[in-house]
């Protein structure tokens, strides 16, 4: 009789663990849906990925969450933060970083807004 009761207890614990894992998976999926990768965030804002990366690095871009370390890391942007930043990008700052004025990245070593020299 005790072995039957022990099996029932083990099955009950297994069901509880399964329910806890399922709840955690649902919560993780909900969080994942509320965040965008850098590429998706750039498309969402209508900006380039490079601009978004440089703005984040300088501390003037939308707040983001960095997952991982070094080269294997991912940066995810909460959609709410993207909306806040889009509403007022000039008065929005990431308080953890104060690196001075932000200059967007340039290609080719010269400012493309200037007239070409001949």
C-alpha positions, 0 to 999 in steps of 0.5 A: 500500500505504501508503494502505491501512495509513494507513486501517487506522490511522485506523479503529483510532484511530476505534474506540479513540475510540468505545470511550473515549466509550462507557466515559465515557458508562457511567461518567457514567450510573453516577454519575448513577444514584447521585445524586438531584436536590433534588426526588427527595432530598426525596421520598427523605427525606420532607422538603420541597424548601425544608427540604432547600435551607435545611439545605444552605445552612446547612451542616447538611443532607446533603452535595451536589454543585453543578453549574453557576454561579448560576441555571443550577446544579443540586444533586445529592445522593449517595444514600450521603450521604442515608442517612448524614444520615438515620441521624443528622441531629443529629450530621451536619454539612457541614464546609465551612460553619459558619453557626450554628444552623439554623432551618427556613423558616417561611411567613406570617411567624409560627410555625404551632406557636403558637396563633393570636392573636385 
